[in-house]
Amino acid sequence: MRSFCRLFVLVISLMGVLGVATPFTVLAEVVINISRGVVKPTKIAVPLFHGNTPLVQDIVHVVTRDLESSGLFSLVNPHAYIQSFSSFEVEPRFEDWNLVHAQILVHGDVTFLEGQITVAFKVYDVVSQQILDQFSLSGKAVAWRQMAHMIADTVYSRITGEKPYFNSRIVYIAETRTKRRRIKRLALMDADGANHKFLTKGDTLVTTPRFSPIRQEITYFSYIESVNACGRRYPRGGRIYRLDLQTGQTEVIGHVRGISFAPRYAPDGQSLVFSAVYRGVSSIYTFDLRTRTVRRLTRGNCIDTSPCYSPDGRQIVFNSDRGGAQQLYIMDADGTNVRRLSFGLGKFATPVWSPRGDWIAFTRMTTGNFYIGVMRPDGTGQRMIAKGYILESPTWAPNGRVLMFTRQERGGSSRLYSIDVTGYNEFCVSTPHDASDAAWSPLIQLMKM
């Protein structure tokens, strides 16, 4: 990571999609040093936006909740505000905002007309009394929540120097129990837990959902469940499904013999890498989504599983017991040049490469505990950032700074947790049922609703 994040003018995908984006010249140096583990949150004030729609209060609520959830911002109590803005054109009285200890001020305006809304906002550095950025977003009114996430993303990136991640989504396995069986369904929600919905009915067993890196689509495995003579259910006949989130259409894109799991997209979105167990051997395969052909990458009697591409698509990290104990390995994308990555006690599993390529997250099991850890792609810098009874399935936010993982308690319930890569700001992500095996989407555009 960088020692100090320089301020820069954020150029994101708002331009051309949302309308106007007019950055101002940087005249101040508001910097959050996020290379340290503990960061004192920046005080931010977000007065109620002006506007002719009740959505203004909802937009401000989402913006402030996003920023506070990062652990890098702290909201100044609105009851302490001294200045009230009569219009969007009114300039701040910086001395009033200094008195309430605000360091950053966000002021906005919302216009509603014929089902469309335009949100204009300004970001000020209170200390230096300068404007940092000004943007205007336009779209359908039903997409107001996405616009709020984009405002929060702009502020977050403008102040920290990090890429945004609030305007993204999470797909995961929602789990409920009946007297006879455990039901697993695909579920989808915004990164803040809003707009929750189920994507499958629960009549088949579904596992390991993954987002495409270039499209709003998901792949997952689904199995027909059979019952043996003892009444136990077991999966049979794995199929790879692809679900287009824009159209809602689902298609079978491949049949895989044996039990298959842990698919991940290649960075170009044109193929998948996954592991499959056949005749007692777990090997790694690729599946070309265009030709529907399967290629085997690893061979032998060892257990190779949980593959994940590097961001440039040239390498694959996976876990294997080929050295005796379960450790992490890296190989070239064609299956050659295999070399060991991790060296340590316990078992290493479920590696996943950061979108920006600087870290590999993993699960480690040792001395009766589970850990979520990170290490550099050369195996150095290994450190544990979370510990618990059972921790598994780490997934990266699109900015490569925040991780989400599954935490299972001793009673059997499982929940999703989010944590900063430094190991701080861990919190539970609210879901209506038990949750596991989350996958984070790439940053999304303003979507057609």
ZIVENVEN-V513102 format. One record per residue. N is the residue number from 1. RES is the residue in three letters. BURIAL is b if it has 9 or more other C-alpha atoms within 8 Angstrom, else e. D_FIRST is the distance of its C-alpha to the first C-alpha in Angstrom with 1 decimal. Layout:
N:RES:BURIAL:D_FIRST
N:RES:BURIAL:D_FIRST
This chain:
1:MET:e:0.0
2:ARG:e:3.7
3:SER:e:6.4
4:PHE:b:8.7
5:CYS:b:9.0
6:ARG:e:12.2
7:LEU:b:15.0
8:PHE:e:16.3
9:VAL:b:19.2
10:LEU:e:18.5
11:VAL:e:20.6
12:ILE:e:21.0
13:SER:e:23.9
14:LEU:b:26.0
15:MET:b:27.7
16:GLY:e:30.8
17:VAL:e:30.6
18:LEU:b:30.9
19:GLY:b:32.7
20:VAL:b:31.6
21:ALA:b:28.2
22:THR:e:28.6
23:PRO:b:25.5
24:PHE:b:26.4
25:THR:e:25.2
26:VAL:b:22.5
27:LEU:e:24.4
28:ALA:e:22.3
29:GLU:e:18.9
30:VAL:e:18.0
31:VAL:b:14.4
32:ILE:b:12.8
33:ASN:b:10.2
34:ILE:b:8.4
35:SER:b:6.2
36:ARG:e:9.7
37:GLY:e:11.8
38:VAL:e:14.6
39:VAL:b:14.5
40:LYS:e:17.9
41:PRO:e:18.7
42:THR:b:19.5
43:LYS:b:23.3
44:ILE:b:24.3
45:ALA:b:27.9
46:VAL:b:29.1
47:PRO:b:32.9
48:LEU:b:35.0
49:PHE:b:34.9
50:HIS:b:38.2
51:GLY:b:40.0
52:ASN:e:43.1
53:THR:e:41.8
54:PRO:e:41.0
55:LEU:e:37.7
56:VAL:b:36.2
57:GLN:b:35.9
58:ASP:e:34.3
59:ILE:b:31.7
60:VAL:b:30.7
61:HIS:e:30.6
62:VAL:b:28.2
63:VAL:b:25.9
64:THR:b:25.8
65:ARG:e:25.5
66:ASP:b:22.5
67:LEU:b:20.6
68:GLU:b:21.8
69:SER:e:20.8
70:SER:e:17.1
71:GLY:b:17.5
72:LEU:b:16.1
73:PHE:b:19.5
74:SER:b:23.0
75:LEU:b:26.1
76:VAL:b:28.8
77:ASN:e:32.1
78:PRO:e:34.0
79:HIS:e:37.2
80:ALA:e:35.9
81:TYR:b:35.6
82:ILE:e:38.1
83:GLN:e:38.1
84:SER:e:39.2
85:PHE:e:38.8
86:SER:e:42.1
87:SER:e:40.5
88:PHE:b:37.3
89:GLU:e:38.4
90:VAL:e:38.6
91:GLU:e:36.1
92:PRO:e:34.4
93:ARG:e:35.9
94:PHE:b:32.8
95:GLU:e:34.7
96:ASP:b:35.5
97:TRP:b:31.9
98:ASN:b:31.0
99:LEU:e:33.7
100:VAL:b:32.2
101:HIS:e:28.7
102:ALA:b:27.1
103:GLN:b:24.1
104:ILE:b:23.7
105:LEU:b:26.9
106:VAL:b:27.3
107:HIS:b:30.8
108:GLY:b:32.3
109:ASP:b:35.5
110:VAL:b:36.7
111:THR:b:39.6
112:PHE:b:41.5
113:LEU:e:44.1
114:GLU:e:45.8
115:GLY:e:43.1
116:GLN:b:40.3
117:ILE:b:37.9
118:THR:b:35.9
119:VAL:b:33.2
120:ALA:b:32.3
121:PHE:b:29.8
122:LYS:b:28.3
123:VAL:b:25.3
124:TYR:b:26.0
125:ASP:b:24.2
126:VAL:b:26.9
127:VAL:e:26.1
128:SER:e:26.4
129:GLN:e:28.9
130:GLN:b:27.5
131:ILE:b:27.0
132:LEU:b:23.5
133:ASP:b:24.5
134:GLN:b:27.6
135:PHE:b:28.1
136:SER:b:31.0
137:LEU:b:31.0
138:SER:b:34.2
139:GLY:b:35.3
140:LYS:b:37.6
141:ALA:b:38.1
142:VAL:e:37.4
143:ALA:b:33.8
144:TRP:b:33.2
145:ARG:b:30.7
146:GLN:b:28.4
147:MET:b:28.7
148:ALA:b:27.7
149:HIS:b:24.5
150:MET:b:23.9
151:ILE:b:24.4
152:ALA:b:22.0
153:ASP:b:19.4
154:THR:b:20.1
155:VAL:b:19.8
156:TYR:b:16.5
157:SER:b:14.9
158:ARG:b:16.7
159:ILE:b:15.6
160:THR:b:12.0
161:GLY:b:11.0
162:GLU:b:10.1
163:LYS:e:12.6
164:PRO:b:15.7
165:TYR:b:17.1
166:PHE:b:20.2
167:ASN:b:22.7
168:SER:b:22.6
169:ARG:b:24.9
170:ILE:b:25.3
171:VAL:b:27.9
172:TYR:b:29.0
173:ILE:b:32.1
174:ALA:b:34.3
175:GLU:b:36.7
176:THR:b:40.1
177:ARG:e:43.0
178:THR:e:46.7
179:LYS:e:49.5
180:ARG:e:49.5
181:ARG:e:46.0
182:ARG:e:42.3
183:ILE:b:41.4
184:LYS:b:38.1
185:ARG:b:37.3
186:LEU:b:34.5
187:ALA:b:33.2
188:LEU:b:31.0
189:MET:b:29.5
190:ASP:b:27.1
191:ALA:b:23.7
192:ASP:e:25.3
193:GLY:b:28.3
194:ALA:e:30.7
195:ASN:e:33.0
196:HIS:b:33.5
197:LYS:e:35.9
198:PHE:b:37.0
199:LEU:e:37.0
200:THR:e:39.4
201:LYS:e:42.6
202:GLY:b:42.1
203:ASP:e:45.1
204:THR:b:43.0
205:LEU:b:40.2
206:VAL:b:36.8
207:THR:b:33.6
208:THR:b:30.0
209:PRO:b:29.5
210:ARG:b:26.8
211:PHE:b:25.8
212:SER:b:26.2
213:PRO:b:23.1
214:ILE:e:25.4
215:ARG:e:28.2
216:GLN:b:29.1
217:GLU:b:30.7
218:ILE:b:30.4
219:THR:b:31.7
220:TYR:b:33.0
221:PHE:b:35.5
222:SER:b:38.8
223:TYR:b:41.6
224:ILE:b:45.3
225:GLU:b:46.1
226:SER:e:49.2
227:VAL:b:51.1
228:ASN:e:52.5
229:ALA:e:55.8
230:CYS:e:54.3
231:GLY:e:53.0
232:ARG:e:49.3
233:ARG:e:47.2
234:TYR:e:45.1
235:PRO:b:43.2
236:ARG:b:44.9
237:GLY:b:44.4
238:GLY:b:40.7
239:ARG:b:40.1
240:ILE:b:37.0
241:TYR:b:37.1
242:ARG:b:35.4
243:LEU:b:35.4
244:ASP:b:35.1
245:LEU:b:33.9
246:GLN:e:35.3
247:THR:e:38.8
248:GLY:e:38.9
249:GLN:e:40.4
250:THR:e:39.8
251:GLU:e:40.8
252:VAL:b:41.0
253:ILE:b:39.2
254:GLY:e:39.9
255:HIS:b:41.8
256:VAL:b:40.3
257:ARG:b:42.6
258:GLY:b:41.8
259:ILE:b:39.1
260:SER:b:35.9
261:PHE:b:32.6
262:ALA:b:28.8
263:PRO:b:28.8
264:ARG:b:25.7
265:TYR:b:25.7
266:ALA:b:24.8
267:PRO:b:22.4
268:ASP:b:25.5
269:GLY:b:27.2
270:GLN:b:30.3
271:SER:b:30.3
272:LEU:b:29.5
273:VAL:b:28.6
274:PHE:b:30.2
275:SER:b:32.1
276:ALA:b:35.8
277:VAL:b:38.2
278:TYR:b:41.6
279:ARG:e:44.3
280:GLY:e:42.1
281:VAL:b:39.3
282:SER:b:35.8
283:SER:b:34.5
284:ILE:b:31.8
285:TYR:b:33.1
286:THR:b:32.1
287:PHE:b:34.1
288:ASP:b:34.5
289:LEU:b:34.9
290:ARG:e:37.1
291:THR:e:39.5
292:ARG:b:39.3
293:THR:e:39.2
294:VAL:e:37.7
295:ARG:e:36.4
296:ARG:b:35.9
297:LEU:b:33.0
298:THR:b:33.5
299:ARG:e:36.9
300:GLY:e:38.4
301:ASN:e:39.3
302:CYS:b:35.9
303:ILE:b:33.9
304:ASP:b:31.1
305:THR:b:29.4
306:SER:b:26.3
307:PRO:b:25.1
308:CYS:b:22.1
309:TYR:b:21.2
310:SER:b:18.0
311:PRO:b:17.0
312:ASP:e:18.9
313:GLY:b:21.9
314:ARG:b:22.4
315:GLN:b:21.8
316:ILE:b:22.6
317:VAL:b:21.4
318:PHE:b:24.2
319:ASN:b:25.8
320:SER:b:29.1
321:ASP:b:31.6
322:ARG:b:32.8
323:GLY:e:32.0
324:GLY:e:33.9
325:ALA:b:31.3
326:GLN:b:29.0
327:GLN:b:25.6
328:LEU:b:23.0
329:TYR:b:23.6
330:ILE:b:22.4
331:MET:b:25.0
332:ASP:b:25.4
333:ALA:b:26.3
334:ASP:e:30.0
335:GLY:b:30.1
336:THR:e:30.2
337:ASN:e:28.2
338:VAL:b:27.4
339:ARG:e:25.4
340:ARG:b:24.4
341:LEU:b:20.7
342:SER:b:21.2
343:PHE:e:23.3
344:GLY:e:24.2
345:LEU:e:27.0
346:GLY:b:27.8
347:LYS:b:27.3
348:PHE:b:24.1
349:ALA:b:24.4
350:THR:b:23.2
351:PRO:b:20.0
352:VAL:b:18.2
353:TRP:b:15.5
354:SER:b:12.7
355:PRO:b:13.7
356:ARG:e:10.8
357:GLY:b:11.4
358:ASP:e:8.4
359:TRP:b:10.1
360:ILE:b:13.8
361:ALA:b:15.3
362:PHE:b:18.8
363:THR:b:21.8
364:ARG:b:23.2
365:MET:b:26.8
366:THR:b:28.1
367:THR:e:30.7
368:GLY:e:31.7
369:ASN:b:28.4
370:PHE:b:25.9
371:TYR:b:22.1
372:ILE:b:19.2
373:GLY:b:16.4
374:VAL:b:13.3
375:MET:b:12.8
376:ARG:b:11.4
377:PRO:b:13.9
378:ASP:e:15.5
379:GLY:b:16.2
380:THR:e:14.2
381:GLY:e:12.0
382:GLN:b:14.5
383:ARG:e:14.8
384:MET:b:17.0
385:ILE:b:16.1
386:ALA:e:19.6
387:LYS:b:23.1
388:GLY:b:26.5
389:TYR:b:29.9
390:ILE:b:28.8
391:LEU:b:25.3
392:GLU:b:24.7
393:SER:b:23.6
394:PRO:b:19.9
395:THR:b:19.0
396:TRP:b:15.9
397:ALA:b:16.0
398:PRO:b:15.9
399:ASN:b:12.5
400:GLY:b:10.9
401:ARG:e:9.8
402:VAL:b:13.3
403:LEU:b:15.7
404:MET:b:19.4
405:PHE:b:21.8
406:THR:b:25.5
407:ARG:b:26.8
408:GLN:b:30.5
409:GLU:b:32.5
410:ARG:e:35.5
411:GLY:e:37.9
412:GLY:e:36.7
413:SER:e:35.0
414:SER:b:31.6
415:ARG:b:29.1
416:LEU:b:25.8
417:TYR:b:22.9
418:SER:b:19.6
419:ILE:b:16.6
420:ASP:b:13.0
421:VAL:b:10.5
422:THR:e:10.5
423:GLY:b:14.2
424:TYR:b:15.6
425:ASN:b:17.7
426:GLU:b:19.7
427:PHE:e:22.7
428:CYS:e:25.5
429:VAL:b:25.9
430:SER:e:29.5
431:THR:e:31.7
432:PRO:e:35.5
433:HIS:e:35.9
434:ASP:b:34.1
435:ALA:b:31.1
436:SER:b:29.1
437:ASP:b:27.3
438:ALA:b:25.3
439:ALA:b:23.6
440:TRP:b:21.4
441:SER:b:22.6
442:PRO:b:20.7
443:LEU:b:20.8
444:ILE:b:24.5
445:GLN:e:26.8
446:LEU:b:29.6
447:MET:e:31.8
448:LYS:e:35.6
449:MET:e:37.0
